[in-house]
Amino acid sequence: MNQYELNEGKSDRSLLRSRVFARLREDILNGVYPEREELREMAICEELGVSRTPVREALRQLELEGLVSIMPNRGAYVTGISGKDVADIYAIRALLEGLCARWATAHITKEQLERLEETIYLSGYHAEKGNAEQLTELDHQFHEILYEACGSKQLCRVLRDFHEYVKRMRKRTLSDHERGREAVKEHRQIMEAIRDRDADRAESLTALHIHNAYDTMVSAGLLEKMP
């Protein structure tokens, strides 16, 4: 086997491991695998049509993220996201997304600004109609554009992970009609601050936006139902 074939093989294995990891993480975060449920390697292999190696590697990666606990000679068990985890994530997000918005004021492009405006326009329509599914997807798009615009791949990577961890909770808060409308209003204010190159205002508005989303969860009692 030549060096090219060797590297190609490593690339294929890495891609397979990433796909298994992404699928398992999504299922855990979406509640497909409840807390304390055992993740049986062979069952996962059969379901995903892969060998045990990428499954084991994915489980070890999930353990590093705190979503799985691997017990020697016993197996891998779902740890999941606790109420304390959600509180921590939102506190960290408020700081980091504020920084993201600050940096975006210096790096955002005209095309990215136009995409933000379009996303906000569509969000307003679906918020008024009470279309939580579409509003959640547009909320994701807004933050994704913001991450791209900050100009830092490291910050972008961290924020994407945090955003993924609380995806199910975000959907439940945006299902509240009033919160959905308020979120769109907050997005518009953030966009206007970034457009005006007002870094201080963009940062403070974004941090407030994250805190407001968390407060809605607390008011709705969503965290009380979590471990």
N, C-alpha and C positions, 0 to 999 in steps of 0.2 A: 504493500500500500504506500503510495507516495504522500508527500506532505500535504498536497492539496486535498486528497481524498480524506486524510486524517482530520484536517481542519473542518472539512465539510461535514464529516461524521459528528464531530464535537458540536458544530453549530446546530445540526439537526436534533441532537440530544438536548441541547440547551433550550431550543425552541419548544420541544415536546414537554420538558419539565416546566417551562413557563406557562404553557397552556393548561397543564394539569393543575398547577398552583393557582392560576387565575380562576379556573372553574371551581376548585374546592373553596377558595376564599369567598367567591361570590355566593356559593351555596350556604356557607357558614353565616355570612353577613345577612343573607336573606331568610335565615331561619329554616332552611331545608334540613340542616343538621342541628338539632337543638343542643343546648349546653349539656355537657357530660356524656353525650352519645359517643360510642366508640366508632372510629373511622377504620373500618376493616379493609386492609390493603387489597385482598383478593377481590372483594366486592367492587371496590373502586376500579381495579384493573379491568374487570369484566364490563363494568358500566361504560368506561371511557375507551376500552379497547387498546390498552397499553400494557407494558410489562411492569414489574414491581419496582424497577429502578427509578423511573421518573416519579412514581407515586411516593416512594420513600424520600426522595430528594425534596419533593413538594411539601411533604409533611414536616420535614426538618425546617424548611423555610417558614412554614406557618407557625412552627413553634417559636422561631426567632421573633415573629411578629406578635406573639402572645395570644394567638387564636387557637392554638392546639397545645396540649400537654402530652409529651411522650413518656410513658412509664416503662422502664426496662422490663422485658419478659411479660409485659401485660398488654401493651398496645398504645394507640394514640387516641386521645379523647378531646372532644371539643371544649375549649375554654370560653370562646366567644367574647362578646363585648358587654361589659357590665355598666351599670349606671355611673359608677365612678369613672370608668374609661370614657364614657360620653362627656361627662363634665370636664375631664382633663383635655379631651380632644377639642372641645369648643373653646376652652380658655387659651389653648395653644394656637388654635386657628385664628382667634381674634387678633393675636399679636402678629402672626405670620401673614395672614391675609391683609392686615393693615400695611405691613411692610411691602407686600406684593403690589398693592394699589399705589403706594408711594413710588415704587420703582417704575410702575407702569406709566406714571405721568411723564417720565423721562424717555421711555422707550416705545410707547404704543405707536402703531402706524395708523395712517388714515384708513386703511382697509380694516384693521381691527376695530377701530372706533365705529365704523359703519356697521360692522357685524354686531357690536354691542347694541347699537341703536335699533337694529332690526330685531334682535332678540328681545329687547325690552318692549318694543311695539307689539310683538306677537304675544309676549307674556301678559301684557295688559289685557289683550283680547280674551285669552284663556282664563285669566284670573276673574274677569267679570262673568264669564260663562260657568265658572266653577269646574273647569276641566283639570283636575289635579294631575292626571297622567301627563298631559302635554305641558303643564306648568312645571312639573318636576324636571322634565327633559330640558326645557328652556332654561330653568335655573342652573342645571348642570352646564349647559352651553355657555351661559354668562360667566360662570366662574372659570370654565376652561379657557375662554378667551382672555380673561384677566390673568390667568397663570401664564399663558403664552406671552402676554404683553409685558410681563415684568422683566424679561430679559435674562432670567436666571434658571438654568435647567435644574439646578439642585433644589431651589425653592419650589419650583414647579413640581418636581417629583414628590417631595414631602407633602405638599398640599393636595396633590391628586390622591395619594394614599389616604389621608385623613378624610377627604371628601367621600371616598369610596366606603370607608368604615361606617359612616353615619348616613348612607344613602337611604336606607329604609326609614330612618327617623325623619329625615328631611321630607320624604314623601308624605308622611303622616302629618307633619306640621303644615305643609302647603295645602293639605286637604281642607284645612280650616279656611273658609272663604275670606275672612277678614285678614288673617295672616298672609294669605296669598297676595291680596291687594297691597298690603303694607310692604311686602318683600319687593314687589315690582317698583313701588315708589322709592324704596331705598336703593335699588339697583340704578334707577334713573339718576338719583342724586350723586351716587358714586361715579357714574359715567360722566356726568356734567363736571364734577370736580377734576377728573382725569383729563377731560377735554380742555378744561381751563388751565391745566398744568399747575393746579393747586395741590401740592403734595401733602401738606398738613391736613387739609380738609378731606382729601381722598382717603388718607390713612385713618382718620378718626371716624369717618362715616362707615368705612368698611368694618372696623372693629365693632362699632355700634350695631351694625347689621348682623354680625355673628352673635353678639350678646342677645339681641332681640330674638333671634331664632331659638337660642337656648332657653330663654325665659319662657317662650311659648311652650316648649316641651315640658318645662317644669309646671307651668300653670295647668296644662292639660293632663298632668299626672302620668305622662308617658314613662318617666324614669322610675316611678314607683313600681312598675310592672317588670322591671329588669332586675337581675341578680345583683 
